[in-house]
């Protein structure tokens, strides 16, 4: 669980996108951290363990690829935030959403 920074995950309902932001409260004050392209929570959860991160990308933006080499997400550099923090937050969100839907 994150101790140093709260992450908020939101589904963009009119697109197959999940966006990750820092902080709570006023959306205008949140920093955009990452975005994932998935049809639903099941696909999101299935995809996460297999992601490959583009390590040589500039610090500002790194891309996530699935095992077929398809770009399925991106992460902006935010100080003190690791790729694992982002993936953990997204998994937690997706599992909680699945339970609500079920």
C-alpha positions in Angstrom: 0.0 0.0 0.0 1.2 3.5 -0.7 2.4 5.4 2.3 4.0 8.5 0.7 1.5 9.4 -1.9 -2.2 8.8 -2.5 -3.2 7.8 -6.0 -6.6 8.2 -7.5 -7.7 6.0 -10.4 -10.6 7.0 -12.6 -12.3 5.3 -15.5 -13.1 7.6 -18.5 -16.5 6.2 -19.3 -16.8 7.2 -22.9 -13.4 5.6 -23.8 -11.6 2.5 -22.8 -9.2 4.4 -20.6 -8.2 4.3 -17.0 -6.3 7.4 -15.7 -4.2 7.7 -12.6 -3.8 10.9 -10.7 -2.0 12.0 -7.5 -3.9 13.2 -4.5 -7.5 13.6 -3.5 -9.9 16.5 -3.5 -10.0 19.1 -6.3 -9.3 17.5 -9.7 -7.7 20.7 -10.9 -4.9 20.2 -8.3 -4.1 16.6 -9.2 -1.1 15.6 -11.3 -1.7 13.2 -14.1 0.5 10.1 -13.5 -0.5 7.4 -15.9 -3.1 6.1 -18.3 -4.0 2.5 -19.3 -6.1 1.4 -22.3 -8.4 -1.5 -21.3 -12.0 -2.4 -22.1 -12.9 -3.3 -18.5 -11.6 -4.2 -15.1 -11.0 -7.9 -16.0 -8.9 -6.9 -19.0 -7.0 -4.4 -16.9 -6.2 -6.9 -14.1 -5.2 -9.6 -16.7 -2.9 -7.1 -18.5 -1.0 -5.7 -15.5 1.3 -8.6 -14.5 2.6 -8.9 -18.1 3.4 -5.3 -18.8 6.8 -4.3 -20.1 8.0 -0.8 -19.3 10.0 1.1 -21.8 13.0 1.9 -19.7 14.9 4.1 -22.1 12.1 6.6 -22.6 12.7 10.2 -21.3 11.8 10.6 -17.6 8.7 12.7 -18.5 6.9 9.8 -20.2 7.4 6.0 -20.2 5.2 3.6 -22.1 3.8 0.3 -21.0 3.6 -2.5 -23.6 1.8 -5.8 -23.4 3.6 -9.0 -24.3 2.5 -8.6 -28.0 4.4 -5.3 -28.1 1.2 -3.2 -28.2 1.4 0.1 -26.4 -1.3 -0.1 -23.6 -0.3 2.7 -21.3 2.0 5.5 -20.4 3.4 7.0 -17.2 4.5 10.5 -16.5 7.4 11.1 -14.2 6.3 12.2 -10.7 8.8 12.5 -8.0 8.9 9.7 -5.4 6.5 7.5 -7.5 7.6 4.2 -8.9 6.0 2.1 -11.7 5.2 -0.5 -9.0 3.3 2.1 -7.0 1.2 2.9 -10.0 0.5 -0.7 -10.9 -0.4 -1.6 -7.3 -2.9 1.3 -7.1 -4.5 0.3 -10.4 -4.8 -3.4 -9.3 -6.4 -2.3 -6.0 -8.9 -0.1 -7.9 -9.7 -2.7 -10.5 -10.3 -5.5 -7.9 -12.5 -3.2 -5.8 -14.5 -2.2 -8.9 -15.0 -5.8 -9.8 -16.4 -6.6 -6.4 -18.8 -3.7 -6.7 -20.0 -4.9 -10.1 -20.3 -8.5 -8.9 
